[in-house]
Structure formats: structure tokens, C-alpha cells
Amino acid sequence: MRKKIYLISVLVVACFAVNHATAQSVPTANANKTYKIFGVVWRGETEVEAGFQEYLNQRGVPYEMTIRNLNLSRANAPGIIEEIKQVKPDLIYTWGTGTTQSILGKLSESESDSLIRDIPGIFVLVAYPVSAEIVNSFEDPGRNVTGVAFLASIEAQIKSILAYRPFKKIAVIYDATSSNSKINVSQLEEIVPQMGLELSVFPIPKTADGKSDPESLPELVQKAKDSGADVLYMGPDSFITRHGDAYTAAAIKAELPTFASTQSPLRNTRAMFGLVSDYHTLGKLAAVQAERILVGGEKPEDLPVARLSRFKFWINIDVARELGLYPPMDLISIADFKQSNVN
């Protein structure tokens, strides 16, 4: 079935752009070299990788990129690490917190044959790189790794929720086995009350094998509704994203709107609205970092983690109509409308 999604893009802060003049200023360290880039992704290739390669192609950077997929399991990392050691690339690209920790390790971990520590690395789609011990700080990575931040601040996300409606109580259902999700919930617990809202937190029960149980999602959504929540929050949670169709269907049945902090639920599920970064642009920004390392000869430890300064406020108008929650006119009056089709 084809469903129409209308996307409203609202400028919330100044826009990041891949500045051509700045890019031209990158000195050439190895003009005649074809650079070897080894990418490791978590659940298959995304628009981030497309943007990454598009930028390098547009810049004429000579490179060969190998991409391997962990397929949602860190257990697949050892074989990929052995391949990396054989290939000896000039740069390692990792997608996601689990992937980055599995391939490049944590900042606090000692040298080990089970990790790659001696090759420059760039990460993308890591929600909390400092808390996850991937870098020391955004300004000072403290190791041979840098990357790109992609989440809007919790404060900006909550302000976006309130810009849509004066919601009173937010509920978050989360994967308690995920470090990203636990960090996200901890931040919500600190910040949401400061902004005058209530917060209900629902960890997903585990199955006998210790994994979060997707069958429990409809019941948890109803519990959130019964708790008095009037909006559901979808954080940077891979489990919720993978089961987003069931999750958002249950939310609509319970007459609850869902706010997403990442792009994927808005593109691939029936999340109603969200403040998110554009994956394609993230890939281009990561490629700027890669060019500085490969072509410019800069060291990752000298490159601060890059940050986007523009995020999109997206609204699925079909869901908004179904729930009777049309966007306010002050948002519409400054919005760019886009339409895409999702099978």
C-alpha cells in the first residue's frame, strides 16, 4: 500500500552547509594516492553512506570503499576486524554506537588484537559519543577517532513538541538493554521536569534469553495512555526503530501521537512528527572530516566532532489528520512542504 507523507521542514537554528570554499582550502597530502576506506554498518547501508560517497565523488577524491554489515549483532565483529587487518585501509568508517565500540573500542580500553586502534576512524549515527566512551569530548576526541554528532539537544526536542501542542505528559518506552536508550532516558528524566512537563518511563520487558520483547509493545503503549500521557517519545533506540510499525500502529490505536528524535521512524513508520537530522547531509559532513584526514593529512584527534546546526521538523500529515491533531498555523506559515511516497 502506498501512503502519502507530507514533510514540514522548519529551520530551528543556522544551517550547516558543506562550504565549497572551505573544502577547497584542504591541502593535498597525497595527490596521486587512491585511499582505501573500510566501512562497517549495523543494519545495512543507509542514506548516510550515500551522502558520504556522493561528497567524495563530487570533490574528486580518489578512493575505494569496502562496506561490511554487522547485521544487528556484535558477534559478527571479529571476522570483520580480521578482514580490516588484511586490507589495511587508510580510514575506518563506522555506523552506530555498537558498531563503533565493537570495531574501534572504547576510549578506556587498552590496546587489544580484538579491536582496531592504529587506523584513523570516523563514526556516524552515534547518539552519545562521550557517554559511550568513544571520544573524550566533542572538542577533544582524545584518540585516533572523530566523527559527526546527529541528535538535536533534548531541550530543542521538547521545545519542538510544545511548539506543536501544549502537551502535558510525555511517555517513553525504551530498550533497557541499550546503552544509548538508557542515556537518553536519563537525560529526559533530568530535563523534561525542568521544562514543566511530566514524564512516564516504561522499560520493555525481556524474554527468556534476555532480549527486549517486541510482543509487549502494544500493552506498554496502552499503559502509557492509561498513565495520562498525551504524547509518546521515540528516542535513538534501534529496537523501537526496528519494530516501529507495530509501535506506531499501537500508538494510533491508543490515539497517541509519536514524536521521533531520528529520521528513520518518520520515513519508515507512522510516527507523527519529529525534530531530526537529515541522513544524507550527515554523510556529507562525515565526508568533509574524511577528506581532511585523507587528503589534508590531519589527525582525527585534532578534529573536533562535527555537529549539524540545522534540524528538520517533520510532520506526517496523514497521521495528524487521523488523530485530529493538525499542525498549528504558526508552524505552517513558516514551513516548506514536501511530499514523498512510501511503499
C-alpha positions, 0 to 999 in steps of 0.5 A, a space after each residue: 500500500 502506498 501512503 502519502 507523507 507530507 514533510 514540514 521542514 522548519 529551520 530551528 537554528 543556522 544551517 550547516 552547509 558543506 562550504 565549497 570554499 572551505 573544502 577547497 582550502 584542504 591541502 593535498 597530502 597525497 595527490 596521486 594516492 587512491 585511499 582505501 576506506 573500510 566501512 562497517 554498518 549495523 543494519 545495512 547501508 543507509 542514506 548516510 553512506 550515500 551522502 558520504 560517497 556522493 561528497 567524495 565523488 563530487 570533490 574528486 577524491 580518489 578512493 575505494 570503499 569496502 562496506 561490511 554489515 554487522 547485521 544487528 549483532 556484535 558477534 559478527 565483529 571479529 571476522 570483520 576486524 580480521 578482514 580490516 587487518 588484511 586490507 589495511 585501509 587508510 580510514 575506518 568508517 563506522 555506523 552506530 554506537 555498537 558498531 563503533 565500540 565493537 570495531 574501534 573500542 572504547 576510549 578506556 580500553 587498552 590496546 587489544 588484537 580484538 579491536 582496531 586502534 592504529 587506523 584513523 576512524 570516523 563514526 556516524 549515527 552515534 547518539 552519545 559519543 562521550 557517554 559511550 566512551 568513544 571520544 573524550 569530548 566533542 572538542 577533544 576526541 582524545 584518540 585516533 577517532 572523530 566523527 559527526 554528532 546527529 541528535 538535536 539537544 533534548 531541550 530543542 526536542 521538547 521545545 519542538 513538541 510544545 511548539 506543536 501542542 501544549 502537551 502535558 505528559 510525555 511517555 517513553 518506552 525504551 530498550 533497557 538493554 541499550 546503552 544509548 536508550 538508557 542515556 537518553 532516558 536519563 537525560 529526559 528524566 533530568 530535563 523534561 521536569 525542568 521544562 514543566 512537563 511530566 514524564 512516564 518511563 516504561 522499560 520493555 520487558 525481556 524474554 527468556 534469553 534476555 532480549 527486549 520483547 517486541 510482543 509487549 509493545 502494544 500493552 506498554 503503549 496502552 499503559 502509557 495512555 492509561 498513565 495520562 500521557 498525551 504524547 509518546 517519545 521515540 528516542 535513538 533506540 534501534 529496537 523501537 526503530 526496528 519494530 516501529 510499525 507495530 509501535 506506531 500502529 499501537 500508538 494510533 490505536 491508543 490515539 497517541 501521537 509519536 514524536 521521533 528524535 531520528 529520521 528513520 521512524 518518520 520515513 519508515 513508520 507512522 510516527 507523527 512528527 519529529 525534530 531530526 537530522 537529515 541522513 544524507 547531509 550527515 554523510 556529507 559532513 562525515 565526508 568533509 572530516 574524511 577528506 581532511 584526514 585523507 587528503 589534508 593529512 590531519 589527525 582525527 584527534 585534532 578534529 573536533 566532532 562535527 555537529 549539524 546546526 540545522 534540524 528538520 521538523 517533520 510532520 506526517 500529515 496523514 497521521 495528524 489528520 487521523 488523530 485530529 491533531 493538525 499542525 498549528 498555523 504558526 508552524 505552517 506559515 513558516 514551513 516548506 512542504 514536501 511530499 514523498 511516497 512510501 511503499 
